[in-house]
Amino acid sequence: MQLYSFFRSGTSHRLRIALGLKGLGVDYLPVDLPKEQHLGAAFLGVNPQGFVPALRLDDGQVLIQSPAIIEWLDEAYPEPPLLPADRLDRARVRALAAVVGCDVHPLNNRRILQTLRQQFQADEATINGWCGQWIAAGFDAIEALLAADPLRGDFCFGQAPTLADVYLVPQVESARRFKVELGRWPQIAAIDAACANIPAFARAAPLRQPDAA
């Protein structure tokens, strides 16, 4: 398989984690977002939306949108599972992931920030404040949900990483990049530390990617 990725992209980061947890190797194809390679004809031929990540399968088919790709991975390669067996537990894990994927990340992604810079002349302090506002709102909710779960282990759910951790860790990395102080969310910080000890998470880190140099 071939992974079209950008090292600092949160959606690419979460897919790299999922691939690593499944033990799947891919050919890494960097797409340089600052140089706008994602808007060129070559990449638009891969994904007409112009977003990373995209995953080209062995048979040539291309999957786009990280939620769809990750769920496909979990169905095609069911071990280890990224979702619990129980229906209610699956809903809880999906909800934690959705706080990041639906309510935080879309407001912090590159095209939104570029619009703030170019159309509204926002400086970097304003950008950091914007990102911090939405990250904090999401993290406050996640922290409360984690604290209310008496059966939680070292991760967002139980004793092994799930879809929720796959989404949370890249958002923590993004929070650091936007200079958000993480001390107010000890549950999230502890989960991030636990995940850092797992090779799939460590290898997926932005600065360990070929295009990070």
PECOR-V795677 format. One line per field, one symbol per residue. ss: DSSP state (@ for helix, = for strand, . for the rest). phi: phi as a letter, one per 20 degrees, with the letter a starting at -180 (. if undefined). psi: psi as a letter, one per 20 degrees, with the letter a starting at -180 (. if undefined). A space follows every 10 residues. Layout:
BEGIN
ss: ???
phi: ???
psi: ???
END
This chain:
BEGIN
ss: .====....@ @@@@@@@@@@ @.....==== ......@@@. @@@@...... ...===.... .===.@@@@@ @@@@@@.... ......@@@@ @@@@@@@@@@ @@@@@@@@.@ @@@@@@@@@@ ...@@@@@@@ @@@@@@@@@@ @@@@@@@... .......... ..@@@@@@@@ @@@@@@@... .....@@@@@ @@@@@@..@@ @@@@.@@@.@ @@.
phi: .cdebcgeff ffgfffffff femdeceedf defgemffef gffffecgfm ddecceffen fddcmgffff ffgfefcfdf fecfffffff ffffffffgf fdddggedff fffffffeed lfeffffffg fffffffffg ffgffffeef efeecfbmdb fcgffgefff fffffffeme feffcfffff fgffffeegf fffeggfeeg eef
psi: qpopqphiph hgghhhgggg hikpqqpooq ooghjkhiir hghhhgoiik qqrqoprhji qpqrohgggg hgghhhnipq qiqrhpghhg hgghgghhgg hhhfghijrg hghhggghhj kprhhgghgg ghghgggghg gggggghioi jqciahpbjq qahghhhggh hgghgghjkp pihimhgghh gggghhiphh gghiqgijqh ji.
END
